[in-house]
Amino acid sequence: MSLFNHAKSVKKTIHCLGQFPVAFLSYDEPNADQHWDLLRKNRPGNLVARVHRVKGFDAAHKAAAAAFPNASHVITVDADNLVDLKFFNLQLQADIDMPISYSWNGRQHTNGLMYGNGGIKLWSRIHLENMRSHEAADNKRDAVDFCWDGTQYKTLSGCWSTTFTNASAYQAFRVGFREGVKLSMDQGQTVPFEQWTARLHGANYQRLLTWMTIGADVEHGWWTIYGARLAVKLLQYDDFDPTHIRDYDWFKDFFESHSKNDPEKSSQKLSKSISTGLGFKLPEFDANHSTVVKQLQFHPNKELTNEDVLAQTNLKFYGWFNG
């Protein structure tokens, strides 16, 4: 059972997650139909709807809210996400009237990471209707992601889905590039290499290193690694505009300009400039290395604070948490 407790002064009620409607968000994912079929076969017809080909992240989530106008909350499932159906048996202890949205970890098939990216989310419908993010953002912080405001987004323990983002070279490249951009930022601002140990969250740094190195053991895994490395290179050296990652039309053209490249060789070419910024050589892990690293990964069940990272990693020996 996954529980989130608000302050003691707030009245808490237990809710079964299976009572909330599910909006399945799809755009062009190759595995969308397969995942949608499984979901709709296992949810009541009045509690599941597909939001398809809506342009814009903010617009798609507004459409999810509109699909269930009488619901207090709406669960969203990304199309590349395969849900563990036991999720709908879980209970949440919270004040249902609070305009707060909750997120559970998703497991990345390509590199084994488990965090909020791609995970299942439970949104207050009021929050969905009123938020302004991505293409509708009115500030730089929210222009590329949802989750900067800790008062409105809460991560809960548990991992209840697996995200398959490697069904095509394009899909794999896109997710690697997007995460390479997002994890290189703090509060919507790109963090230069020399400030990583002072400004990046330690957990995000670990995740970013993983996106740039792990995945050679799965189909199209090198495309993900290439995307992540290219994102870091462009942000650090070429003054890249991070808001491009919210535009799938731009992404398609961008990928076409790189699609003839060999992703493994191209990744290796990027290693020199990235290694210079990191201060150590970015390793080239083959399939066997990736398989072992995935088995060694450890993912705490709660939302990580820097104190958690300090206590559970060796980052302090590499210049972190000294400021």
C-alpha positions as CSV (number, residue, x, y, z in Angstrom):
1,M,0.0,0.0,0.0
2,S,1.3,3.4,-1.0
3,L,0.4,6.2,1.4
4,F,1.1,10.0,1.4
5,N,0.4,11.9,4.6
6,H,-0.3,15.6,4.7
7,A,0.2,17.7,7.8
8,K,-1.8,16.4,10.8
9,S,-4.1,19.4,10.7
10,V,-5.4,18.3,7.3
11,K,-8.2,15.9,7.2
12,K,-7.1,12.7,5.4
13,T,-9.2,10.2,3.6
14,I,-8.3,6.8,2.1
15,H,-9.0,6.4,-1.6
16,C,-8.6,3.4,-3.8
17,L,-6.7,4.4,-6.9
18,G,-9.0,2.1,-9.0
19,Q,-11.9,4.6,-8.5
20,F,-10.2,7.3,-10.6
21,P,-10.5,7.6,-14.4
22,V,-7.5,7.0,-16.6
23,A,-6.5,9.2,-19.6
24,F,-4.1,7.4,-21.9
25,L,-1.9,10.0,-23.6
26,S,-0.6,9.0,-27.1
27,Y,0.9,10.9,-30.0
28,D,3.1,8.8,-32.3
29,E,4.5,6.1,-30.1
30,P,5.0,2.8,-32.0
31,N,3.9,0.7,-29.0
32,A,0.9,2.9,-28.1
33,D,-1.9,0.6,-29.5
34,Q,-0.5,-2.4,-27.7
35,H,-0.4,-0.7,-24.4
36,W,-3.8,0.9,-24.9
37,D,-5.4,-2.4,-25.7
38,L,-4.1,-3.9,-22.4
39,L,-5.3,-0.9,-20.4
40,R,-8.8,-0.7,-21.8
41,K,-9.4,-4.4,-21.4
42,N,-8.6,-4.1,-17.7
43,R,-10.4,-0.9,-16.8
44,P,-14.2,-0.2,-16.9
45,G,-15.2,1.6,-20.1
46,N,-16.4,4.7,-18.2
47,L,-13.1,5.0,-16.4
48,V,-10.7,5.0,-19.4
49,A,-10.3,7.3,-22.4
50,R,-7.6,7.8,-25.0
51,V,-6.3,11.3,-25.7
52,H,-4.6,11.0,-29.1
53,R,-2.6,13.3,-31.4
54,V,-3.2,16.4,-29.3
55,K,-0.3,18.8,-30.0
56,G,1.5,20.2,-27.0
57,F,2.1,18.7,-23.6
58,D,0.0,21.3,-21.8
59,A,-2.8,20.9,-24.4
60,A,-2.8,17.1,-24.1
61,H,-3.1,17.3,-20.3
62,K,-5.9,19.8,-20.6
63,A,-7.6,17.3,-22.9
64,A,-7.2,14.6,-20.3
65,A,-9.1,16.8,-17.8
66,A,-11.8,17.5,-20.4
67,A,-12.3,13.8,-21.0
68,F,-13.6,13.4,-17.4
69,P,-15.3,16.8,-16.5
70,N,-17.0,15.4,-13.4
71,A,-14.0,13.7,-11.9
72,S,-12.1,15.2,-8.9
73,H,-8.9,13.5,-10.1
74,V,-7.6,12.0,-13.3
75,I,-4.8,9.4,-13.7
76,T,-2.6,9.9,-16.8
77,V,-0.6,7.1,-18.5
78,D,1.9,7.9,-21.2
79,A,1.5,5.7,-24.3
80,D,5.0,4.2,-24.0
81,N,4.2,3.1,-20.4
82,L,3.1,-0.5,-19.6
83,V,1.1,-0.4,-16.4
84,D,1.3,-3.0,-13.6
85,L,-2.4,-3.6,-13.1
86,K,-1.9,-4.1,-9.4
87,F,-1.5,-0.3,-9.3
88,F,-5.3,0.1,-9.4
89,N,-5.6,-1.9,-6.1
90,L,-3.5,0.5,-4.2
91,Q,-4.8,3.0,-1.7
92,L,-3.9,6.7,-1.3
93,Q,-4.3,8.5,2.0
94,A,-4.7,12.2,1.3
95,D,-7.0,15.2,1.4
96,I,-8.8,14.9,-1.9
97,D,-9.7,18.6,-2.0
98,M,-6.0,19.7,-2.2
99,P,-5.0,20.8,-5.7
100,I,-1.9,18.5,-5.6
101,S,-0.8,16.0,-8.1
102,Y,1.0,12.7,-7.3
103,S,3.6,10.7,-9.3
104,W,4.9,7.2,-9.0
105,N,8.2,6.0,-10.4
106,G,8.4,4.4,-13.9
107,R,11.1,1.9,-14.7
108,Q,13.1,2.7,-17.8
109,H,13.5,-0.5,-19.9
110,T,16.5,1.0,-21.7
111,N,18.7,1.9,-18.8
112,G,17.0,0.6,-15.7
113,L,16.4,4.0,-14.1
114,M,13.4,4.3,-11.8
115,Y,12.1,7.8,-11.2
116,G,9.2,10.1,-12.2
117,N,10.0,10.2,-15.9
118,G,7.3,8.2,-17.7
119,G,5.6,7.1,-14.5
120,I,1.9,7.0,-13.6
121,K,0.5,10.3,-12.4
122,L,-2.7,11.2,-10.4
123,W,-3.7,14.8,-11.1
124,S,-6.2,17.0,-9.4
125,R,-8.5,17.9,-12.3
126,I,-8.5,21.5,-11.0
127,H,-4.7,21.5,-11.1
128,L,-4.8,20.2,-14.7
129,E,-7.3,22.8,-15.9
130,N,-5.4,25.7,-14.4
131,M,-1.7,24.8,-14.8
132,R,0.3,26.5,-17.5
133,S,3.3,24.5,-18.6
134,H,5.4,23.7,-21.7
135,E,3.9,25.5,-24.7
136,A,1.5,27.4,-22.4
137,A,4.0,28.4,-19.8
138,D,4.2,32.0,-18.7
139,N,7.7,31.6,-17.1
140,K,10.9,30.0,-18.1
141,R,10.9,27.5,-15.2
142,D,7.8,25.6,-16.5
143,A,8.6,25.8,-20.2
144,V,10.2,22.3,-20.5
145,D,8.8,20.3,-17.5
146,F,6.0,20.1,-14.9
147,C,7.6,19.2,-11.7
148,W,9.7,22.1,-10.3
149,D,7.1,23.2,-7.8
150,G,7.3,20.8,-4.8
151,T,4.1,22.2,-3.3
152,Q,2.0,21.0,-6.2
153,Y,3.8,17.8,-7.3
154,K,4.5,15.0,-4.9
155,T,6.4,11.8,-5.6
156,L,5.2,8.7,-3.9
157,S,7.0,5.4,-3.2
158,G,6.7,2.4,-5.5
159,C,7.3,1.7,-9.1
160,W,4.2,0.5,-11.0
161,S,5.0,0.7,-14.6
162,T,7.7,0.0,-17.2
163,T,8.5,2.6,-19.9
164,F,9.4,1.2,-23.2
165,T,11.0,4.1,-25.2
166,N,13.0,2.0,-27.6
167,A,10.4,0.7,-30.1
168,S,12.1,2.8,-32.8
169,A,15.3,4.7,-33.3
170,Y,13.4,8.0,-33.3
171,Q,11.6,7.2,-30.1
172,A,14.8,6.2,-28.4
173,F,16.7,9.2,-29.6
174,R,13.9,11.6,-28.6
175,V,13.6,10.4,-25.0
176,G,17.4,10.4,-24.5
177,F,17.7,14.0,-25.9
178,R,14.7,15.2,-23.8
179,E,16.1,13.7,-20.6
180,G,19.6,15.0,-21.4
181,V,18.1,18.5,-21.5
182,K,15.8,18.3,-18.5
183,L,18.4,16.7,-16.2
184,S,20.9,19.4,-17.1
185,M,18.6,22.1,-15.7
186,D,17.6,23.4,-12.3
187,Q,14.3,25.3,-12.0
188,G,14.2,25.7,-15.8
189,Q,17.8,27.1,-16.1
190,T,20.6,25.3,-17.8
191,V,23.4,24.6,-15.4
192,P,26.9,24.9,-16.9
193,F,29.4,22.0,-16.2
194,E,31.4,24.0,-13.7
195,Q,28.3,24.5,-11.5
196,W,27.0,20.9,-11.6
197,T,28.2,19.9,-8.2
198,A,26.8,23.1,-6.6
199,R,23.4,23.4,-8.4
200,L,22.3,20.1,-9.9
201,H,20.5,17.7,-7.6
202,G,22.8,14.8,-7.0
203,A,20.2,12.2,-8.0
204,N,19.6,14.1,-11.3
205,Y,23.4,14.0,-12.0
206,Q,23.4,10.2,-11.5
207,R,20.5,9.8,-13.8
208,L,22.1,12.0,-16.4
209,L,25.3,9.9,-16.3
210,T,23.1,6.8,-16.7
211,W,21.3,8.2,-19.8
212,M,24.6,9.0,-21.4
213,T,26.2,5.5,-20.8
214,I,23.7,2.6,-20.2
215,G,21.5,0.9,-22.8
216,A,23.7,-0.9,-25.3
217,D,22.1,-4.2,-24.3
218,V,18.6,-3.3,-25.8
219,E,17.4,-2.5,-29.3
220,H,18.0,1.1,-30.2
221,G,19.7,1.7,-26.9
222,W,22.6,3.5,-28.6
223,W,20.2,6.0,-30.0
224,T,19.1,6.9,-26.5
225,I,22.7,7.3,-25.4
226,Y,23.5,9.4,-28.5
227,G,20.4,11.6,-27.8
228,A,21.4,12.3,-24.2
229,R,25.0,13.1,-25.1
230,L,24.0,15.3,-27.9
231,A,21.7,17.2,-25.7
232,V,24.4,17.9,-23.1
233,K,26.9,18.9,-25.8
234,L,24.5,21.4,-27.4
235,L,23.4,22.9,-24.1
236,Q,26.9,23.3,-22.8
237,Y,28.7,24.5,-26.0
238,D,26.2,25.6,-28.6
239,D,23.6,27.8,-26.6
240,F,20.8,25.4,-27.5
241,D,17.3,26.6,-26.8
242,P,15.8,23.9,-24.4
243,T,12.2,24.8,-25.2
244,H,12.6,23.0,-28.6
245,I,12.1,19.6,-26.8
246,R,8.4,20.3,-26.3
247,D,7.8,20.6,-30.1
248,Y,7.4,17.2,-31.8
249,D,7.4,18.8,-35.2
250,W,10.8,20.3,-34.5
251,F,12.0,16.9,-33.1
252,K,11.1,15.0,-36.2
253,D,13.1,17.3,-38.4
254,F,16.0,17.4,-35.9
255,F,16.1,13.6,-35.8
256,E,16.0,13.4,-39.6
257,S,19.2,15.5,-39.7
258,H,20.9,12.9,-37.5
259,S,19.2,9.7,-38.6
260,K,21.9,8.6,-41.1
261,N,24.6,8.7,-38.3
262,D,25.8,5.6,-36.6
263,P,24.6,6.2,-33.0
264,E,27.4,4.3,-31.3
265,K,30.2,6.0,-33.3
266,S,28.4,9.4,-33.0
267,S,28.2,8.9,-29.2
268,Q,31.8,8.2,-29.0
269,K,32.7,11.3,-31.0
270,L,30.8,13.4,-28.4
271,S,32.6,11.8,-25.5
272,K,35.7,14.1,-25.7
273,S,33.9,17.4,-25.3
274,I,31.6,16.0,-22.6
275,S,34.5,14.4,-20.7
276,T,36.4,17.7,-20.7
277,G,33.4,19.3,-19.0
278,L,32.9,16.5,-16.5
279,G,36.6,16.3,-15.6
280,F,36.8,12.6,-16.2
281,K,36.5,10.3,-19.3
282,L,32.9,9.3,-20.0
283,P,33.1,5.5,-20.4
284,E,31.8,3.5,-23.3
285,F,29.8,0.6,-21.8
286,D,29.0,-2.4,-24.1
287,A,25.9,-4.7,-23.7
288,N,27.5,-6.8,-20.9
289,H,28.6,-3.7,-19.0
290,S,25.0,-2.3,-19.2
291,T,23.5,-5.5,-18.0
292,V,25.7,-5.6,-15.0
293,V,25.2,-1.9,-14.1
294,K,21.4,-2.4,-14.2
295,Q,21.7,-5.2,-11.7
296,L,23.8,-3.0,-9.4
297,Q,21.5,0.0,-9.5
298,F,19.7,0.9,-6.3
299,H,16.6,3.1,-6.2
300,P,15.2,4.4,-2.9
301,N,11.5,4.2,-2.5
302,K,11.0,7.8,-1.4
303,E,11.5,11.1,-3.2
304,L,15.2,11.8,-2.9
305,T,16.5,14.9,-1.1
306,N,20.1,15.9,-1.3
307,E,20.5,14.5,2.2
308,D,19.4,11.1,0.9
309,V,21.8,11.2,-1.9
310,L,24.7,12.3,0.4
311,A,23.9,9.3,2.7
312,Q,23.4,6.7,0.0
313,T,26.1,7.5,-2.6
314,N,29.8,8.3,-2.9
315,L,29.3,11.7,-4.5
316,K,30.8,13.6,-1.6
317,F,34.2,12.1,-2.6
318,Y,33.8,13.8,-6.1
319,G,33.2,17.4,-5.0
320,W,29.4,17.2,-4.2
321,F,27.8,18.7,-1.1
322,N,30.9,20.7,-0.2
323,G,29.3,24.2,-0.7
